[in-house]
Amino acid sequence: MVKQQQCTQGQQQILHHGMNGGWQSGKDLNSRRKMSAKIIQIIQQRARNANVEWLKKVPIMAMRLEEFIYRSAPSFKAYNDDSTLKNRLQEGAMYFIIKTKNAQKQMHKQKQQQRMLNQQQCQLQKLQTQMKQPELTVHQHCPLQQPKSCLPNKQNDGSGMFEKQGHSGSVKALLTEWFEHEEKPSINQFLAERGEMERKASIAFLVKKHGLGRLQKKRSNPEAQKEAMRVINIISFEKKSAAPAAVE
């Protein structure tokens, strides 16, 4: 019982001081080799059905366990005591299990912190990109679920919106609102809901031509947002193309 208590105290001291008792020296090398061989034999006896890969790790495990009991023993006599060896090996195994679990917890915590940092950096980049975007039209600030009257069109603007410059501006506003729509509808569905039936085919053609549908799917990426805003900003109806069939 006294020997077991000494063993436990040695285990506690090793966690803080590395060596217990101050008796260890280079003269112990031959005894330590014998102890390592003895530990290998004990492990192999307890794991007779283990596979080959596991058995290959036995010498490394024995070396670590021998190091533990060597450092934690209060004296050479306690270190070399066969009557307490198995108990000390169990304590050593438990020590390494706890140490491994603590290391895994710390690694998991560090990964979580890094993930949160990456998310914050992504949000900052997104904010910076939005602040650098040129102001397209006053209509881009309309709410996502705005009424049809918020957007200029042929029926309600009454100001020659289909002249070249004005027409281009209204298209930019429509595409900006569509791109930022939280439900990510298809361009055809969005234009139909806005009553833009006359311009539906031509705008859908521009979306396909400039790859805005692909950019909309990746809009959480700041670079995709930046590219989309650049493309929308240069869209113009000055050179109209014959619109193909409706694009989804």
Salt bridges, closest charged atoms under 4 A:
GLU53 OE2 - LYS56 NZ 3.65
GLU66 OE1 - ARG32 NH2 2.84
GLU67 OE1 - ARG32 NH2 2.63
GLU67 OE2 - ARG71 NE 2.47
ASP81 OD2 - LYS3 NZ 2.97
ASP82 OD1 - LYS38 NZ 2.83
GLU177 OE2 - ARG194 NH2 2.64
GLU196 OE1 - ARG199 NH2 2.90
GLU198 OE1 - LYS154 NZ 3.91
GLU227 OE2 - ARG230 NH2 2.78
